[in-house]
Amino acid sequence: MSLYKVSYAKIFLILAKNARKNDRTYMSKPKLTQNQKRRIQSNNHKVLHRHQKKDIDWQDEMLGESQDGLVVTRYARHADVENVQGEIFRCNLRRTLASVVVGDRVIWRQGNEQLQGVSGVIEGVHGRKNEISRPDYYDGIKVIAANIDRIIIISSVLPSLSLNIIDRYLVVCEEANIEPIIVLNKADMLTEEQWQDVDSQLKIYRDIGYQTLMVSAQNKKNLEKLTALLSDGVSIFVGQSGVGKSSLINAVLPNVAALVGEISSTSGLGQHTTTSSRLYHLPQGGSLIDSPGIREFGLWHLEDEQITKGYREFQTVLGTCKFRDCKHLNDPGCALRQAVEEGKISAVRYENYHRLLTSKKEMKSQRHFSAE
C-alpha cells in the first residue's frame, strides 16, 4: 500500500508542477486602462506623423531679418503669421518653443524662398497678457488662445436657458481675468412672455456687473449691438454645440468663407482641417477668434478655491465665516449661506456653485487628470 501512496504522491506533485508552468506560460497579459490605451494611441500617432512629414531644417543663412508678427491661425505643426503690413506667411515653429497659439505676438524670420509651402520660422513668443487654457489628457494644461480682451459666452434660449453652463464659463473668465459678455442667441423664437422670463434670469448677472445681450442670427435682432461690442480689441466666441455660434460668426463676418480661402491662397497651402483656430479682423475694427477647440471648458484642473473665486459676488463675504475651513454648505456660522438666505446672493448661483464643485470632483476622478 505504501508504494501506491508514494506513487500517487509523486504523480500529484508532477501534475501540480506542470500546472504551475502552464499557468505561467499561458497567463494572459494584464488589461490596459482606457487612459493607457489613449496614451499609446497618441504616442503612436505622433511617431507616424513625424515619420511621414519631417521638419524643415532652416539654416540661419536661409532666413531674413527678425520681425514682429501676429499668429492668426494655428495648425498641428505650423502657424500662419501676419506681418505689420497685413501679409500672411505660413511658418514652422522652433523646437525650443514651449507653446504657440492664436493671438500670440511672435518674433519670426522669413525664408529667402519657400520650402514645401512654408515661408519662414517662428523663433520667439512675446509675453502674454493673459491666456485661455483647458485641461488635456496628455498635455496637462493646454493653452488654446492668448492676449484676449473679452470672451463672448454664446448661449441659447432653446430648448432651455442653462444658467449652470453660463456660470461654468464665467468661472473661466474670472480665473483668466478676461471680460465676459453673455449673449443669448435665437431670441426670435421667444414670445413676449418668454422674453420677459429670460430677461429676468439674465438680471441675476446684470445685478453683479456682467453685460448681457439677447440677439438673433436669424432676424438680425441686436446684431448691430453685438458688432459694436466686437469693434475694439480681440474677442473670442465660446459656447456649446447647437447654440448658433457659427451662425453668429457668419452674421458679424459674412465673408468668413472668402477670408479662409484668402489665407490658404496667400500661404500657399491648403486649409487643413476645420479644427484649426483662426483670428479674423472685423471690417468695423477689432478682431474675432474662432476656435472649435474651446466649445467647452473643463474645470476639473481647478482647485475648489479657484472656482470659489470665480463667483465675483461671493468675494464680499468670503473670509467672514465662523470657521476657516467652511465648505459653505450646512456649516455653522457660514456667512455665504446667510447672504443667500437674506437675498443678497442669488440662490440659483449658490446652487450652481455647489453643482460645479461636485461635477469637478466626479470628472477629475474619472479622468485621472494631473496638472503636473
N, C-alpha and C positions, 0 to 999 in steps of 0.2 A: 504493500500500500504506500509506503514511504517513497518508493521510486516513482509511482504515479503522481504523488503530490509534488515531488521535485520537478518532474517533467512539466506538469501543468503550471507550476510557478514560473519556470523558465519561459514557457510559451507565452504566458501573460506579460512577462517583462519585455520580451521581444516585440510583442504586438503593441504594447504601450509606447515603447521607444520609437517604433516606426510611425505610430500615430502622431507623436510629437514632431517628428521630422517632416511628415506630410503637412502638418499644420503650418510649420514654418515655411515650407515650400510653396503652399498654395494660399497662404494667408493674403487676403485682399488688402490693397492699399487704403490708408485712411482717407475718408471723403474730404474734399476741399470745401471750405466755406464759400458762400457767394462772393464775399469780399476778396478772397484769394483768387477765385476764378476771374473776377473783373480785373484784378491787378495783372494776372498772367496774360489775359487777352489784351490789355492796354500795352504792356511791355512788348508783346509780340507785334502789335500794330506799329509801335514806334520803330522797332527794328526793321520791319518791312519797309516802312516809309523812308527811313534813312538809306536803305539799300537801293530803293527804286529811284530816289531823287537826291543826288549828292549836293552838298552845299557848294556854292561858287566861292573859290578862294580868291578874294580881292587882294591884290598886291598894292602897296602904297603908291607906286608909280602909275597905277591904272586909275587913280582917283584924283578928283579935283580938290578945290579948297573946301574946308568945313563951312557949313552954313546952317542956319536955323530952319526948322520945318515943323509942320503940324501933322500928326498921324490922323488921317481921315478914314482909313479902312485897315482892319487887322485881319489877316488870314492865319492859317496854322503856322506857316513858315516865312511869310512875307508881310510887309506892310506898305500901304500906299501913303506917301508923304507929299504934302502940299508945301511948296516953297513960298516965299514972300510975294512972288508975282502971281500966285494962284495956279501955277502949273503943278501937275501931279506926276510923281515918279514912283514906280514900284521898287522897293528896296529889300535887300537882305538884312538880317539882324546879326550883329556881332555876338558870338557865343558868350561873351563876358557879360552881356546884358541880362539882368535878372528878370525884367518884365517890361514889355512894351504894349500899350493898349491905346485904343481910340481916345483922342483928346490929349495925348501926351505931346509936350513940346520937346523936340529932339534936336540933336546935332547929327547931321548926315553929310555924306560926300557923294557927289555924282560921279559915276564912272565915265571914262573917256569914250566908252562905247557900251552898247547893250550886250549883256551876256545872258543867253537863254531867256530873253524878255525882261531881265532885271536891269535897272538903270543905276543903282547905287547901293549904298550900305549905311545903315544907322549905326552910329558909333557911341552915342551917349543920350541920356534922358535927363532933361531938366527936372528940378524938384517939383513935386506935385502939391497943389494947394489942398486937394482932397482926392479921394478915390472911392469908387463903388466896388465892393467885393462880395463874393458869395462863397460858401463852403463847397469844396470839391472833394470827391472820393480819393483822388490820387495826389492832388497838389496842395492839400490843406486849404488855406485861404487863397482864392484866386481873384485877382483884380481884373475887372472887365471894362472899366472906363475911368477916366481921370479928368480933373480940372472942370468939374460940373458946377454950374451956377444954380440950377434948380432941377428938381425931379418932378415930372408931371405924372401923378398917380391916376391912371385911367381905370375907372370902374364903370359898371353898367347898372341901370335901374331894373333891368330884366335879366333873368327871371325874378331876382330879388336883390336888393341892395345889401351887400355884406360889409358891415362895419368892422367885422373881425379882420377881414383881408386888408381893409384900409389901415387899420391900426398896425398890422404887421409891417406894411410899407413905411408907415410913419416912424416906427422904431428904427428902421434902417436909415431914414433921412436924418433923424436926430443923432444917431451914432456917428454918421459921416459928416454932420454939421452942414447939411445942404438944405436949402429952402424947398419945402414941398408945396405943391398946389394940387388940390383934389379936384379932378374933372370927372363928371358923370356923363357918359355918352348915352345915346338912344332916348333922349328926353322927349322926342317927338311921339313916343309911344305911350306917354303918360296922359291920363285925364287930368282935369284941373284939380280934382280932389287928390289924386295920386301925387301930383306935383307938390301940393302943399304938404303932404305927408313926408315925402322925400326931403323937401326943403327943411322941415322941422328936424329931421335926423342930421342933416348937414349943419344945422345950427349948433349942434354939440361941438363941432370942430371950429366954427367961426368964433364961438364964445371963448375958445382958448388960443385964438390968434392965427388959425390956419385959414388960408384963402380957398374958397370953393367956387365951382362953376358948373352949371348944367348946360350941356351942348347936344347937338345932333349933327352927325356927319351926313345924315340923310336929307334933312331940310335946311341945313346950314345955320341952325339957330345958335347964336352966340359964338359962331366961329371967328367973327372979327375980334371978339374979346380974347379968345384963345390965341389968335395970331399976334395980337398986341402983347400978350404976356411972353411970347417967344421972341420978341423983336430985339432983345438985348441979352448978351451973354450966351452961354451954352446950356441947352436944355436936353433932357433925356426922358423918353416915354417909358413907363413901366406899367404892367397890367397883365392880368391872367388872360388866357385864351378865351375868345368869344366876346370880349368887351368892346371890340371895334377899334383897336389900336391902329391897325393897318389902314382902316377907312379914314381915321383922323389924320394920319400921316399923309395920305393921298389928298385930303382936303386942304391941308395947310401947305402942301408941297405937291401941286398937281403934276409937275413934270419930273417926279421922282424916278420913273422908269427911264426917261431920257437921260437923266443925270447918271444913273447906274451905267448905262451904255457908254456915256461920255467918259466916265472914269476908266472903264475897261478898255476903250479905244485909245485913250491917252497913254495908259500904262503899257499897252501892247500885249496884254494878256487877257484871258477870259475873265468872267465874272466870279468864278469859283462857286462856292455853294451859297445858298440863301441864309446860312447861319453866320455869315460874316457881319461884323459890326461896322456901321458906316456913319460918318458925320457929314451932314449936308448944310450948306449955307442957305439961309432963307432969303427970299427976294427983298423983304422989308427990313432985313437986318437980323442979326442973331444966327445961331446955329442949332441944329437938331441932330441928336444921335439916335439912330435906330439900331437896337441890338437885340436880336431874338434870344440871346443868351440870358437876358435879365427879365424874362416874363415874371419870374417869381424869385423871391429872396428867401433862402433858408435862414432860420435864426438859431439853428442848433449849434453854431460855433460861438454864440454869445453867452456870456455869463449872466446869471439872474440879475445881478446889479446893473449890467448894461441895458437889459430890457426894461428894468425899472426906471432908469434914467431916460429911456425913450418915451416916457409919458411925461410931457412937459408940465402938466398941471399938478403932478404929484410932488414936484420939487419943493413947493412951499411948505409941505408938511413932513417930508422925509427927514428923519433925524430927530423928530419930536415924539416918537413912540416911546412907551414906557420902557421897553426892552430893546437893546441894540440889535438883537438877532430876530426881531419881529418879522414874521412871514406875511403879515398884513392879511391874515385870514380871521380866525377867531381868537387871536392873541389878545390877552387883556391889555388895555391901555393903548390899542392901535390907533394912532392919530389918523391914518389914511382911511380906515374903515369908518371912523367917526365923521370924517369930512364927507364921505359918501352918504352916510345916514342923514347928515344935515343938509344935503343937496348942494354942497359946494363943489363936489366932483361927480361927474356922470357915473351912474350905476352901470350903464352899458360899457363904458370904457373900463371900469374897475373889473367887471366880469370878463371882458375880453383879455385883460391883462393876465388874469389867472389862467385863462384858456391857453394863452401863448406860452406861459411857463410850463404848463402840463404837456402840451404838444411838443415843446422843445425837448423835454426830458425823454419823451417816447421816441422821437426821431433820432436823438443822439444815441440812445441805447440800441436802436435797430441798425444804425449805420456804422457803429463803432468808429466814429469820427474823432480824429485828433488834429488840433490846430498846429501841432508842432511839426 
